[in-house]
Amino acid sequence: MGAPANEWLDALRAGTGAGDVPLLRRGLGLAEDAGDLELARALVAAASNAALAGIASDGPATGNVATRAEVVSPLADASFLGRLGALAGDHERHTGVQAIADVRTLVAVMHAGSLRVRRAAVRRLVQLVGDHAKERHADERRFVIEALGASRDVEIVYEVSEALAALPGAAGRAERAAREAFGAAVASAERITARFWEGETPDDAFGDLTGDERALLLMRVRDLPDPLVDHLCAVIEGADGVTSIEARRALVAALRHAGDPRLVPSLGAALAGTDASLAVEAARALRRIDDARGLPLLRMAFERSVAETSRVVLAGALGEHGEALGAPWVRGLVAVPDEASLPGVLEALETLGRPEDVERVVVWLGHADARLVASAVRTLGCIGDARALLALESLRTQPAHLALRAEVDTALAAVRARMELRGEEAPRAEVSRDAAEAAAAAARSAASSDPAVVRMRAGWDVFVGHLLLAARATVRAVARFEGAAARRPGWAVPLLAIGTTYAGCGEIAQAIAAFRRAIAADRAAIERRPLAVRSLARCFLARADELERDGRTDIARGLLAELGALDLRLAESSMRFEVGRRHEALRREAP
């Protein structure tokens, strides 16, 4: 598909208010003063024709775009990071990870994006600062090497290892030296495998290795030769004839982060088998393999599964592939928690969680089961909402949870990176503390109260919050608003009040986070309020200016695109013109 076709499809997904209306009108052959209805009709016709032509000529590439359009709503997260996730794996698109040239932004994406996006960010970093990139400054290369060396993200450990091995320095030398040990382990496994299939020994290649060799091989399955992968597939399917079901489960569990597409057929067979525990482990492994064959396998397994423990894991695996098929059901389980299914629910929320789930997940950080706490930490890191920072920082200093420090540090880095990529900042410590306490108390009260009483108390909280604002008690006012939001999830009024409060105090980055929550709760209600639309637009524009001055043009462009995806008809004409002008200018600067 050519560049114009991509532009028509992008504009159709994002809406025409993202600042590209003059460009679209000219490209579609319309007059500058053509009406919105005429523009919309011409755009739909052009996009449809381009899609039909692309399917005939481009084959799989166009099919990938259509698949994402089916399973990912472009309005679910219109921010820079959300759009990267929607385009994950499509390196030819100008809006993808390959277009990012700022190493600070890429390091943040490496911490906070979806799994595919994080993998792509690591590869892009090597392209930018590798040995071939002589024009890069030494300090940028040092920054990247330090960031890669500090990564503790087990899901991208293979990509990080490959990146460090391709870069200079002590970390690179250590990674290259480890390749020698890997080669020796592969040779040993090949000898044992050959003897096993020739009937000379009953022991399989991986069961007879030392613990270090086994871990080294399973971490780098993508580098194994085909005969060893074929052996793994035979064990997974039970075709070797000697491996017990318990050993097969353990092997598939160890392959959770393998990421090798060659395993997909065998994992699919395990997913469709009669052993529920083996199927769950196969779903976890398929979740992390970037292969188009995995999605239909997971979808079919989810639709035919009846066991709750299996369905939640399958729902989370589908979420990693961009399909929120089980999101409403999982969210219902969060509202009525059951400790038996809670580990799977927390795992599913890693891909399906939303900011409004943070308060419910934070509660489980105080649980006595360390594994449950670790799962809650990972979930909070994946959701990436600022309200989790206070609880995670508190957990990090608790002596009882020192063993979780690496998990907590990874989650904190992910939350901060996600905020950075969304142009947000955490509120002041005293505001966060009071707001978190008020929200937790309100949520507990709402759980045991009559719905009518809950609505009355939420309204009272908003009223008192406005009185406190009049008295300039901003911290207490925000706490009241947060309490009202916790009582009535989905009610945009208190969230809008928080946003306008921060905007009035000049805390633009904090206001943007609140406005996003309000839009997620009730977008139509926000777009019907002229004062809300104008305050929101001013904040997004001001923050985009700040980021552009700081050289963060990718994030600034994302803010403007996110703003343009909203209905800005109630904003001033001058502001709509400025949004369009700025967005078009940044698009022209894009590589």
Buried (B, 14 or more C-beta within 10 A) or exposed (E): BEEEBBBBBBBBBBBBBBBBBEBBBEBBEBEEEBEEEBBEEBBEEBBEEBBEBBBEEBEEBBEBBEBBBEBBEBBEBBBBBBBBBBBBBBEEBBBBBBBBBBBBBBBBBBBBBBBBBBBBBBBBBBBBBBEEEEEBEEEBBBBBBEBBBEBEBBBBBBBBBBBBBBBBBEBBEEBEEBEEEBEEBBEBBBEBBBBBBEEEBEEBBBBBBEEEBBEBBBBBBBBBEEBBBBBBBBBBBBEBEEBEEEBBBBBBBBBBBBBBBBBBBBBBBBBEBEBEBBBBBBBBBBBBBBBBBBBEBBBBBBEEBEEBBBBBBBBBBBBBBBBBBBBEBBBEBBEEBEEEBBBBBBBBBBBBBBBBBBBBBBBBBEBEEEEBBBBBBBBBBBBBBBBBBBBBEBBBEBEEBEEBBEBBBBBBBBBBBBBBBBBBBBBBEEBBBBBBBBBBBBBEBBEEBEEEEBBEBBBBBBEBBBEBBEEEBBBBBBBBBBBBBBBBBEBBBBBBBBBBBBBEEEBBBBBBBBBBBBBBBBBEBBBEBEEBBBBBBBBBBBBBBBBBEEEBBBBBBBBBBBBBBBBBEBBBEEBBEBBBEBBBEBBEEEE
